[in-house]
Amino acid sequence: MWWIYALLSAFFAALTAIFAKIGVADIPSNLATAIRTIIILVMAWAIVLARGELKSAGALTRHSILFLVLSGLATGCSWIFYFKALQVGEVSKVAPVDKLSVALTIILAAVFLQEHITLKTAVGAGLIIAGTLVLILK
């Protein structure tokens, strides 16, 4: 079942790139990121409230909060650079290079989370890295 959510995530990420490229055409990329963030904030809180998940807030620990804050900061940086890249580059190149994050995540998961990397996973990450190099090297 996880793969259905992952495919939906990929589909909406693709739409994000197309919509964002059009949206940043005439405004500063940071303003575009801020507007997008407001929409995401409202949408996320609407889902939390509609599903009654706010009651789980009491289970938050300092550890969880710290890493959620760090994750939020990393997401913010990612979005700021992504929108700037979309503004100045071609979406057909920016979006695939952005997906280098998949290979980097595999490497970081092995280093920091001690996740086992299978040969199949390593080959996939290697292909992503190779594809990124094809797109960015002249």
Secondary structure as GFF3:
##gff-version 3
##sequence-region A 1 138
A	DSSP	alpha_helix	2	23	.	.	.	ID=ss1
A	DSSP	alpha_helix	29	50	.	.	.	ID=ss2
A	DSSP	three_ten_helix	53	59	.	.	.	ID=ss3
A	DSSP	alpha_helix	62	88	.	.	.	ID=ss4
A	DSSP	alpha_helix	91	98	.	.	.	ID=ss5
A	DSSP	alpha_helix	100	112	.	.	.	ID=ss6
A	DSSP	alpha_helix	119	136	.	.	.	ID=ss7
###
